[in-house]
Every structure is written in C-alpha cells, then in structure tokens.
Amino acid sequence: MSITIDLSGQRALVTGARRGIGRAIAEELARAGADIIGVSAHLETEGSAVGAAVTALGRSFEGYSVDFSDREAVARFAGTITERPIDILVNAAGDISRSPAAEHPLSEWDRILEIDLSSQFVLTQQVGAQMLQRGSGRIVFIASLLSFQGGITVPGYAAAKSGIAGLTRALANEWTASGVTVNAIAPGYIATDNTTALRDDPQRSRDILARIPAGRWGEAADIAGAAVFLASPAAAYVSGTILAVDGGWLGR
Ligand SMILES: NC(=O)c1ccc[n+]([C@@H]2O[C@H](COP(=O)([O-])OP(=O)(O)OC[C@H]3O[C@@H](n4cnc5c(N)ncnc54)[C@H](OP(=O)(O)O)[C@@H]3O)[C@@H](O)[C@H]2O)c1
C-alpha cells in the first residue's frame, strides 16, 4: 500500500499554536497542505511567528487569542469558529502548575482542571457536533505521560491529563461510527516552556534523561508527525487510542 498524506483543502483548528508543541503541529499540518486556524492565550491576530511560518508554506492562517481558563470565552469562541467547517481539531493548549499536593492551592487546581480538561471538552463538544453533522472529522488531544503515571508535585495536571485519556475514549466510543475519529498523543519529555523547570533542576533533568531509551529529550517537532498521521486519511481506522511519542519512556 502506498500512503501519501495530503491535507490540501482541509481546515485545521490548532489550540496552543503560538509556541511549543502546538506550533510545531500547526506548521507540520500546513506543510501537509492544511489551512490553519490558531488559538492560544496570547496569540497575535497579526504578525505571529506561527502565522508567518504557515503562510510561508503557502497555506492560510488566522490567529485568535482566547484564555482557556475562561469557560464562557472558550464557549463563545467555539460558537464563532464553528460557523465554518473544521476538518481537523488539535487540542494542544495546556498549562502546568507545580507544587506539592499537600500545599497545592485549590485555585491552581481549579485553573489547571479548567484549562487542561474542561475547556478542552467545551471546545471539542461544539467542533465535534459540527463534524458529526458533516459525517467526518479528526480530533487529536494532547495527553501526557501523566495520563498513565502520577508525576511529581503536579496533582492537578496529572488529574487533568488522566481525564483527557478518558475523554478521548468516551468521545471515540460515541463518534467513530459517524466518521469522526478521536485520538490522543502522549508526548514524553519535550523541551518546551512547559518543562523549563525540570530542565533547570540538574537532578531532575539528569534523572529524566537517564530513563529515556532514545537518550535525549524530545523536541516539539518530534510530536508533529504523529499529529499529521492521526489527522490524515491514513488513520481512518485508528480511534480511541493514546499514542505515546516518548522516546521509549513508557516501555521501560
Ligand atoms: N512539553 C512536554 O514535555 C509535554 C509533555 C506532555 C504533554 N504536553 C502537553 O503539550 C501541550 C503543549 O505544551 P507545550 O509543551 O508546547 O508547552 P508550551 O510551550 O508552554 O505551550 C503551551 C501552549 O498552550 C497555550 N496556553 C497555555 N495556557 C493557556 C490558556 N490559559 N489559554 C489558552 N492557551 C493557553 C500557550 O499559549 P500562549 O503561547 O499564547 O501563552 C501555548 O501556546 C500541553 O497540553 C502540555 O500539557 C507537554
């Protein structure tokens, strides 16, 4: 079988597109032919780096800033953006809050659960409903190794990312028969702003690296190929799965 991934004519909505993993995925989807709508907390309407990269690849780009800790704002954005068909949704916006569970501020618990879990559902519910009406769509969540493991001093994040694993399977159960696949990618330890604190801690950084069979931290670009695959016709029979892209970490 020969498989060529061509996403020409498809419109992809990528959250967290301003930097890190979301940006890498937006650029790779554009390289595969998709037009991109980006959204993140501070994404510039005009003149963003991701927008420049996407348009340099010959695809169109629209940028929106929406704070995912504000559920009403996410719901309003979802309503507006679904006035046009969305073929691919990649949910890469996310934040993390590090402090021991016994002292973890409940305000941080609420904020992380809202951004990393509830807002993901608020947006995906509306985009997914539109995909169901059209009978096709690709949804990709960004889960985490902490969808499988507990992590260290990130209780809200671990809970939210475990929730994303459940949500991926729940939506796949309901929507796959209608042509909408729902999957997640669980990135390993990727060098982005999300993991700066770990890389700045010599002991944690050494311990993490020592456990990665690939022998290096991941780059945001390492995640992009899996996202393009899951967003493509090549993955038509893949749904409800959580694909680890972790340099071998979970197999260890
Ligand atoms: N790095 C890793 O090792 C790793 C591992 C597993 C999972 N992940 C997940 O991968 C996803 C992307 O993270 P990353 O590593 O690329 O981190 P990052 O470089 O910190 O990027 C996070 C992105 O999420 C957006 N974001 C954060 N808070 C937001 C909010 N309140 N409202 C809307 N957007 C918000 C940011 O927007 P602005 O740029 O506009 O501020 C940014 O675009 C997250 O879901 C993260 O949990 C990362």
The ligand as an SDF file (V2000), in Angstrom:
LIG
                    3D

 48 52  0  0  0  0  0  0  0  0999 V2000
    6.5000   19.6610   26.9480 N   0  0  0  0  0  0  0  0  0  0  0  0
    6.2140   18.4350   27.3820 C   0  0  0  0  0  0  0  0  0  0  0  0
    7.1110   17.6950   27.8140 O   0  0  0  0  0  0  0  0  0  0  0  0
    4.8020   17.9270   27.3570 C   0  0  0  0  0  0  0  0  0  0  0  0
    4.6100   16.5950   27.7140 C   0  0  0  0  0  0  0  0  0  0  0  0
    3.3150   16.0910   27.6940 C   0  0  0  0  0  0  0  0  0  0  0  0
    2.2620   16.8970   27.3350 C   0  0  0  0  0  0  0  0  0  0  0  0
    2.4860   18.2070   26.9970 N   0  0  0  0  0  0  0  0  0  0  0  0
    1.3190   18.9960   26.6170 C   0  0  0  0  0  0  0  0  0  0  0  0
    1.5150   19.5470   25.3370 O   0  0  0  0  0  0  0  0  0  0  0  0
    0.6820   20.6940   25.2100 C   0  0  0  0  0  0  0  0  0  0  0  0
    1.5410   21.8470   24.6980 C   0  0  0  0  0  0  0  0  0  0  0  0
    2.5080   22.1500   25.6990 O   0  0  0  0  0  0  0  0  0  0  0  0
    3.9700   22.6490   25.3250 P   0  0  0  0  0  0  0  0  0  0  0  0
    4.9320   21.7030   25.8950 O   0  0  0  0  0  0  0  0  0  0  0  0
    4.0490   23.0190   23.9160 O   0  0  0  0  0  0  0  0  0  0  0  0
    4.0300   23.9410   26.2800 O   0  0  0  0  0  0  0  0  0  0  0  0
    4.2250   25.4740   25.9910 P   0  0  0  0  0  0  0  0  0  0  0  0
    5.3940   25.7010   25.1120 O   0  0  0  0  0  0  0  0  0  0  0  0
    4.1870   26.0690   27.3510 O   0  0  0  0  0  0  0  0  0  0  0  0
    2.9140   25.9080   25.1440 O   0  0  0  0  0  0  0  0  0  0  0  0
    1.6630   25.9300   25.7630 C   0  0  0  0  0  0  0  0  0  0  0  0
    0.6550   26.4940   24.7860 C   0  0  0  0  0  0  0  0  0  0  0  0
   -0.6130   26.4660   25.4340 O   0  0  0  0  0  0  0  0  0  0  0  0
   -1.1530   27.7640   25.4660 C   0  0  0  0  0  0  0  0  0  0  0  0
   -1.8420   28.0460   26.7210 N   0  0  0  0  0  0  0  0  0  0  0  0
   -1.3680   27.9470   27.9810 C   0  0  0  0  0  0  0  0  0  0  0  0
   -2.2800   28.3870   28.8540 N   0  0  0  0  0  0  0  0  0  0  0  0
   -3.3510   28.7690   28.1170 C   0  0  0  0  0  0  0  0  0  0  0  0
   -4.6040   29.3320   28.4350 C   0  0  0  0  0  0  0  0  0  0  0  0
   -4.9460   29.6360   29.6970 N   0  0  0  0  0  0  0  0  0  0  0  0
   -5.4590   29.6130   27.4210 N   0  0  0  0  0  0  0  0  0  0  0  0
   -5.1300   29.3440   26.1410 C   0  0  0  0  0  0  0  0  0  0  0  0
   -3.9470   28.8360   25.7750 N   0  0  0  0  0  0  0  0  0  0  0  0
   -3.0700   28.5510   26.7520 C   0  0  0  0  0  0  0  0  0  0  0  0
    0.0230   28.7210   25.3400 C   0  0  0  0  0  0  0  0  0  0  0  0
   -0.4690   29.9370   24.8150 O   0  0  0  0  0  0  0  0  0  0  0  0
    0.4260   31.2770   24.6400 P   0  0  0  0  0  0  0  0  0  0  0  0
    1.6390   30.8980   23.8460 O   0  0  0  0  0  0  0  0  0  0  0  0
   -0.4830   32.1980   23.8870 O   0  0  0  0  0  0  0  0  0  0  0  0
    0.7790   31.7540   26.0030 O   0  0  0  0  0  0  0  0  0  0  0  0
    0.9490   27.9470   24.4170 C   0  0  0  0  0  0  0  0  0  0  0  0
    0.6410   28.2020   23.0800 O   0  0  0  0  0  0  0  0  0  0  0  0
    0.0800   20.9460   26.5980 C   0  0  0  0  0  0  0  0  0  0  0  0
   -1.2080   20.3750   26.6490 O   0  0  0  0  0  0  0  0  0  0  0  0
    1.0090   20.1760   27.5040 C   0  0  0  0  0  0  0  0  0  0  0  0
    0.3750   19.7770   28.6810 O   0  0  0  0  0  0  0  0  0  0  0  0
    3.7240   18.7390   27.0090 C   0  0  0  0  0  0  0  0  0  0  0  0
  1  2  1  0
  2  3  2  0
  2  4  1  0
  4  5  1  0
  4 48  2  0
  5  6  2  0
  6  7  1  0
  7  8  2  0
  8  9  1  0
  8 48  1  0
  9 10  1  0
  9 46  1  0
 10 11  1  0
 11 12  1  0
 11 44  1  0
 12 13  1  0
 13 14  1  0
 14 15  2  0
 14 16  1  0
 14 17  1  0
 17 18  1  0
 18 19  2  0
 18 20  1  0
 18 21  1  0
 21 22  1  0
 22 23  1  0
 23 24  1  0
 23 42  1  0
 24 25  1  0
 25 26  1  0
 25 36  1  0
 26 27  1  0
 26 35  1  0
 27 28  2  0
 28 29  1  0
 29 30  1  0
 29 35  2  0
 30 31  1  0
 30 32  2  0
 32 33  1  0
 33 34  2  0
 34 35  1  0
 36 37  1  0
 36 42  1  0
 37 38  1  0
 38 39  2  0
 38 40  1  0
 38 41  1  0
 42 43  1  0
 44 45  1  0
 44 46  1  0
 46 47  1  0
M  CHG  2   8   1  16  -1
M  END
$$$$
